[in-house]
Amino acid sequence: MHLPAAFPDRSPQGIAGVIARLVNEGVLAPGDRLPTVREIAADLGVSPATVSAAWQALSRAGVLVSRGRAGSFVQAPQRDWLTRRVRGMSGQVERGTLDLSTGTPDPGLLPALGRAFARVSLRADAGRYGDLPVLPDLAEVLEDSWPSPAEMITVVDGALDGISRVLEQVVRFGDRVAVESPGFPYFFDLLDALGAEAVPLELDEEGVLPASLSRALARHPSAVILQPRAQNPTGASMSAHRAQQLAGAVRAARDGDRVVVIEDDHSGMIAMAPAVTLAHWLPDQVVHVRSFSKSHGPDLRIAALGGPARVVERVIARRMLGPGWTSRLLQAVLLDMLTDADSIAEVRAARLAYRDRQEAVAAGLRRRGVAIPASDGINLWLPVADERAAHVRLAAAGIAVAGGAPFLAGGSPGDDAEPDPATRPGPAGFVRVTAGLVAQGASGVAAELATAARATGARPSG
């Protein structure tokens, strides 16, 4: 097949742009097979690596799908609002299954909302549209509890909303962003959507390794995304000493003063580790985001975002052209729960319950010879001999867990893969287990997890 187009720009971006235009205009239809990389390279007089880079960009954008030796094909439009990574975390969960794939808090451990709603005004009166986006009393409570002084604090519609808006302000198409791997799949999807390149960061039990961050900074990223507590998926929490080391790595890097560090404290109020932030040493470069979803309820859709005014003000200004502000009614509810003694006690009890559940599952695994490091928050990262076999074994036992591949930078399921992780071949790797949802029977759950961790199976042929 000869491509009916001219390629004036023969860089990867130029080639990808022409192909995308041919698809958008209907010249190339879903299912059409494209010439091979070598054929295109020969026609255009460029290296196969140049064409391969263009093909990879088109695949990440969902324009092409690679089917191995069969070739590359125009992808049919994706109508599913969940990305491939998110669909790859877990498949269909049948009724009666113990679903440990969600990464969500136990509804039974969330503080009651009735008292707060009874005490706040139930009129949805926003006041003036241009008013401050944060209730003054809530701003004061947030400032008092912030891990280090912040030049400006605002409220956003959840941690991912805040992080995506900061990235939109500091990351340009083609920029690099250093991000933990394993890490949160939505971060990788955000970077794909922005046209940014993810630079993976390695972790241990205390978070990102300083040497790994130094190597990443040598590639001149515009931003670094870190999860300082209860890292998703590993459960690692960063020590103050490690935070200081990471801040030192940023200061020592060439152009390090231009890097914006984004901290996602998504589980802060249910994590056992104390709050930590690189802003102690880099106050002009760190944007800290604290979510209240896991502690007070995902449907409140509230997170606080604090950092240098030069970044936070741009986020506020951009939101004024969209949602404008986070519901002040819900802000009032959150303020009540952050200051009410009963609600504070309920969150404290939830934190201790999650700790006990994590420890019970981990202890059961260790008794059965599965080495598991200490995990904070609600998730643990389980090493398995074969991911597919582990899913099949656990499904037979009535347990669902999240597939490990989507949590790795570049670890999205194949474009033509089924979203159910149990249908994919799985080399030795990991699965994420939301151990915080194991309210009872931890020993039995641990026994099934240990058996699944050792399970192996024949890989599908082809």
C-alpha positions in Angstrom: 0.0 0.0 0.0 1.3 3.4 -1.0 0.3 6.3 1.3 -1.4 9.1 -0.8 0.3 12.0 0.9 3.4 14.2 0.8 5.7 14.3 3.9 7.4 17.8 3.9 8.5 17.3 7.5 10.2 13.9 7.8 10.7 14.0 11.6 8.8 11.6 13.8 6.3 14.4 14.7 5.9 15.4 11.0 5.3 11.8 9.8 2.8 11.1 12.7 1.0 14.4 11.9 0.4 13.4 8.2 -0.8 9.9 9.2 -3.2 11.3 11.8 -4.6 13.8 9.2 -5.2 11.0 6.7 -7.1 9.1 9.4 -9.1 12.2 10.4 -10.0 12.9 6.8 -11.1 9.3 6.2 -8.5 8.7 3.6 -7.3 5.9 5.9 -10.2 3.9 7.4 -10.4 1.8 10.6 -8.9 -1.5 9.9 -6.6 -0.4 7.0 -3.2 -2.0 7.1 -0.3 0.5 6.8 3.0 -0.3 5.0 5.8 -1.7 7.1 8.2 0.6 9.0 11.0 -0.4 6.5 8.8 0.3 3.5 7.9 3.8 4.7 11.5 4.5 5.7 12.7 3.5 2.2 10.0 5.6 0.5 10.8 8.7 2.6 14.6 8.3 2.8 14.7 8.2 6.6 15.8 5.7 9.1 13.5 2.9 10.3 14.0 4.3 13.9 12.4 7.6 12.7 9.3 5.9 11.4 9.1 3.6 14.4 9.1 6.7 16.7 6.2 8.1 14.7 4.3 4.8 14.9 4.8 4.7 18.7 3.4 8.2 19.0 0.4 7.3 16.9 -0.1 4.1 19.0 0.0 6.1 22.2 -2.6 8.5 20.8 -4.9 5.6 19.8 -4.6 6.2 16.1 -2.8 3.0 15.2 -2.8 -0.5 16.7 0.1 -2.9 16.3 -0.6 -6.6 15.8 2.9 -7.9 15.8 4.0 -9.6 12.6 0.6 -9.0 11.1 1.5 -5.3 10.9 0.1 -1.9 12.0 -3.6 -1.0 11.4 -5.7 2.1 11.8 -7.5 1.8 15.1 -11.3 1.9 15.3 -12.5 4.9 17.4 -12.4 4.2 21.1 -15.8 5.0 22.6 -15.0 3.7 26.0 -14.3 6.6 28.4 -11.8 4.5 30.4 -8.3 4.4 29.0 -6.6 1.1 28.2 -4.5 1.3 31.3 -7.5 1.8 33.5 -9.4 -1.0 31.8 -6.3 -3.2 32.2 -6.3 -2.8 36.0 -9.2 -5.1 36.5 -11.8 -6.9 34.4 -15.5 -7.6 35.1 -16.0 -8.5 38.7 -18.7 -11.1 39.3 -21.3 -10.8 42.1 -20.0 -12.3 45.3 -16.4 -11.6 44.5 -14.2 -10.1 47.1 -13.1 -7.1 45.1 -9.6 -6.0 46.1 -8.9 -4.3 42.8 -10.4 -0.9 43.4 -7.9 1.1 45.3 -10.9 2.8 47.0 -11.6 3.3 50.7 -14.0 1.1 52.7 -17.4 3.0 52.7 -17.9 1.7 56.3 -14.9 3.6 57.5 -15.8 7.0 56.1 -17.0 9.6 58.6 -20.8 10.2 58.7 -22.0 13.2 56.6 -25.3 13.7 58.3 -24.0 15.9 61.2 -22.1 18.1 58.9 -25.0 18.7 56.5 -27.3 19.4 59.4 -25.0 22.2 60.5 -24.3 24.0 57.2 -26.6 26.1 55.1 -28.3 23.9 52.5 -28.8 26.8 50.1 -26.5 26.4 47.1 -25.7 30.1 47.2 -22.4 30.7 45.5 -22.2 34.4 46.3 -20.4 36.4 43.6 -18.8 34.3 40.9 -15.5 36.1 41.2 -15.2 35.5 45.0 -12.2 33.8 46.5 -12.3 30.1 45.4 -11.7 28.9 49.0 -13.9 29.6 52.1 -11.8 31.8 54.4 -12.3 29.5 57.4 -11.4 26.4 55.4 -8.3 28.2 54.1 -7.2 28.9 57.7 -7.6 25.2 58.7 -5.7 24.0 55.6 -2.8 26.5 56.3 -2.5 25.4 59.9 -2.3 21.7 58.8 0.0 22.2 55.7 3.3 20.3 56.0 5.2 23.5 55.3 4.3 27.2 54.7 2.7 27.6 51.3 2.6 30.9 49.5 -1.0 30.2 48.3 -3.5 27.4 48.9 -6.6 26.7 46.8 -9.3 24.0 46.6 -9.8 21.8 43.5 -12.1 18.9 42.5 -9.9 16.1 43.7 -6.2 15.4 43.5 -6.2 14.3 39.9 -8.0 17.6 38.9 -5.3 19.6 40.7 -2.4 17.6 39.3 -3.7 17.7 35.8 -4.1 21.5 36.0 -0.6 22.0 37.3 0.8 19.8 34.6 -1.1 21.8 32.0 0.6 25.0 33.3 4.2 23.7 33.4 4.4 21.0 30.8 4.6 21.6 27.0 4.2 19.1 24.2 7.4 17.0 23.9 8.6 17.8 27.5 9.8 15.1 29.8 8.2 14.4 33.2 9.8 12.3 35.9 7.3 9.9 37.5 7.4 6.9 39.7 7.3 3.5 38.2 5.4 1.6 39.5 3.1 4.5 39.8 -0.5 5.7 39.4 -1.8 4.7 35.9 -3.7 8.0 35.5 -0.4 9.9 35.7 0.9 8.0 32.7 -2.4 8.7 30.8 -2.2 12.4 31.7 1.3 12.6 30.3 0.2 10.8 27.1 -2.7 13.3 26.7 -0.2 16.2 27.1 2.2 14.7 24.6 4.9 14.4 27.3 7.4 11.7 27.8 7.4 9.8 31.1 10.9 9.3 32.6 10.5 6.4 35.1 11.8 6.8 38.7 12.8 3.7 40.8 11.5 3.2 44.4 12.3 1.4 47.5 10.5 1.2 50.9 11.2 4.9 51.5 10.0 6.2 48.1 12.0 7.4 45.1 15.7 6.6 45.1 17.9 9.7 45.0 20.2 8.2 42.4 17.2 7.5 40.1 15.9 11.0 40.5 19.4 12.4 39.6 19.5 10.3 36.4 16.1 11.5 35.5 17.0 15.2 36.1 19.9 14.8 33.8 17.3 14.4 31.0 16.0 17.9 31.9 12.3 17.2 32.8 10.0 20.1 33.3 8.2 18.4 36.2 8.6 15.6 38.7 5.5 13.8 40.2 5.9 12.2 43.6 3.6 10.4 46.0 5.1 11.1 49.5 2.8 8.8 51.5 1.0 5.5 50.9 2.4 5.4 47.4 0.0 3.9 44.9 0.5 1.0 44.3 3.4 0.0 46.6 2.2 1.6 49.8 5.7 3.1 50.4 5.9 6.3 52.5 8.7 8.7 52.2 10.9 9.5 55.2 12.0 13.1 56.0 15.6 12.1 55.3 14.7 10.7 51.9 12.7 13.9 51.1 15.8 16.0 52.0 17.9 13.8 49.7 15.5 14.2 46.8 15.4 18.0 47.3 19.2 18.0 47.3 19.2 16.1 44.0 16.9 18.7 42.5 19.1 21.6 43.7 22.3 19.9 42.4 20.9 19.3 38.9 21.7 21.6 36.1 18.5 23.7 35.5 17.1 22.1 38.6 15.7 25.4 39.7 13.3 25.3 36.7 11.7 21.9 37.7 8.3 21.9 39.3 7.8 19.1 41.8 4.2 18.0 42.2 3.4 16.0 45.3 0.3 13.8 45.4 -0.6 13.3 49.1 -3.7 11.2 48.1 -4.0 9.2 51.3 -2.5 11.6 53.8 -5.2 11.5 56.5 -5.4 7.7 56.5 -1.7 7.1 56.3 0.4 6.3 59.4 3.5 8.1 58.2 3.8 11.8 59.1 3.3 14.4 56.5 6.5 15.2 54.5 7.2 17.6 51.6 10.2 18.7 49.6 8.9 22.2 50.0 10.8 22.5 53.2 13.9 22.8 51.0 12.4 23.9 47.7 9.6 26.3 48.7 9.5 28.0 45.3 9.3 24.8 43.3 6.9 22.4 45.1 3.1 22.1 44.6 1.6 19.9 47.3 -1.8 18.3 46.7 -3.8 16.8 49.6 -6.8 14.8 48.8 -9.7 14.1 51.2 -11.3 11.4 49.0 -9.9 8.4 50.9 -10.3 9.9 54.4 -13.7 11.7 54.0 -15.3 10.4 50.9 -14.5 10.1 47.2 -17.8 11.8 46.1 -16.9 15.0 48.0 -14.5 15.6 45.1 -12.3 17.9 47.2 -8.5 18.3 47.4 -6.4 21.2 48.5 -3.5 22.5 46.4 -0.7 24.7 47.8 2.6 26.1 46.6 4.2 29.1 44.9 1.7 31.8 43.9 3.2 31.9 40.3 1.8 28.4 39.7 -1.3 28.3 41.9 -2.6 31.6 40.6 -2.4 30.2 37.0 -4.4 27.1 38.1 -7.0 29.3 39.7 -7.3 31.5 36.6 -7.6 28.5 34.3 -10.4 27.0 36.5 -12.3 30.3 36.3 -12.8 29.4 32.6 -14.2 26.0 33.5 -15.8 25.0 36.8 -14.8 28.3 38.4 -14.7 27.0 41.9 -15.2 23.8 43.9 -18.7 23.8 45.5 -18.7 26.1 48.5 -21.5 24.0 50.0 -19.2 20.9 49.9 -16.3 23.0 51.2 -18.4 23.9 54.2 -19.2 20.3 54.8 -15.5 19.4 54.7 -14.7 22.3 57.0 -17.2 21.0 59.5 -15.7 17.5 59.4 -12.1 18.8 59.7 -13.1 20.6 62.9 -15.7 18.4 64.4 -14.4 16.1 67.2 -16.6 13.2 66.3 -15.5 13.3 62.6 -11.9 13.7 63.6 -12.2 10.6 65.8 -13.8 8.6 62.9 -11.0 9.4 60.5 -8.4 8.5 63.2 -10.2 5.1 63.8 -10.2 4.5 60.0 -6.5 5.1 59.8 -5.9 2.6 62.6 -8.3 0.1 61.0 -6.5 0.3 57.7 -3.1 -0.2 59.4 -4.4 -3.3 61.2 -5.9 -4.8 58.0 -2.7 -4.2 56.1 -0.6 -5.7 58.8 -2.9 -8.8 59.0 -2.7 -9.5 55.3 1.0 -8.9 55.1 1.7 -11.1 58.2 -0.3 -13.9 56.7 1.7 -13.6 53.5 5.0 -13.6 55.3 4.0 -16.7 57.3 3.6 -18.4 53.9 6.9 -17.3 52.7 5.9 -14.3 50.6 8.2 -11.3 51.3 6.1 -8.1 51.6 7.6 -4.8 52.7 5.7 -2.6 55.0 2.8 -0.8 53.3 1.1 2.4 54.3 -2.5 3.3 53.4 -4.8 0.7 51.8 -2.7 -1.0 49.0 0.1 -3.5 48.9 2.2 -4.6 45.9 2.3 -8.4 45.6 5.1 -10.0 43.6 3.8 -12.9 41.5 5.4 -15.6 39.4 3.0 -15.1 36.5 0.4 -12.3 36.4 -2.1 -14.1 34.3 -1.9 -17.3 36.3 -2.3 -15.2 39.6 -5.5 -13.6 38.3 -6.9 -16.9 37.2 -6.1 -18.6 40.5 -7.6 -15.7 42.5 -10.7 -15.5 40.3 -11.3 -19.2 41.0 -11.1 -18.3 44.8 -13.6 -15.4 44.4 -11.0 -12.6 44.7 -10.2 -9.8 42.3 -7.0 -7.8 42.3 -5.6 -5.1 40.0 -3.3 -6.1 37.2 0.3 -4.9 37.7 1.3 -3.9 34.1 -0.8 -0.6 34.0 1.1 0.7 37.0 4.4 0.6 35.1 5.6 3.4 32.9 5.0 2.1 29.4 3.1 -0.8 30.9 -0.3 -0.2 29.2 -2.0 -3.3 27.9 -1.6 -3.8 24.2 -4.0 -1.8 22.0 -5.8 -4.9 20.9 -5.7 -6.6 24.3 -8.8 -7.5 26.2 -9.3 -5.3 29.3 -9.6 -8.3 31.6 -6.1 -8.9 33.0 -6.8 -12.6 33.3 -6.9 -13.0 29.5 -3.4 -11.6 29.0 -0.2 -13.5 29.3 1.7 -12.3 32.3 5.4 -12.7 33.0 6.8 -12.5 36.6 5.6 -9.2 38.0 3.1 -7.8 40.5 -0.5 -7.3 41.2 -2.0 -4.5 43.4 -4.1 -5.7 46.3 -6.4 -3.2 48.2 -5.7 -4.9 51.5 -7.6 -2.1 53.3 -10.8 -3.7 52.2 -10.1 -7.0 54.0 -12.3 -6.4 57.0 -12.4 -10.0 58.1 -10.8 -13.4 57.2 -7.4 -11.9 56.6 -5.6 -15.2 57.1 -7.7 -17.0 54.5 -7.3 -14.1 52.0 -3.5 -14.2 52.6 -3.4 -17.9 52.0 -5.1 -17.5 48.6 -2.8 -14.6 47.7 0.2 -16.6 48.6 -0.9 -19.5 46.4 -1.7 -17.2 43.6 1.7 -15.5 43.9 3.4 -18.9 43.1 1.0 -19.9 40.4 2.4 -20.5 36.9 0.6 -21.5 33.8 1.2 -22.2 30.1 1.2 -19.0 28.1 -1.2 -18.7 25.2 0.4 -19.7 21.9 1.0 -17.0 19.2 
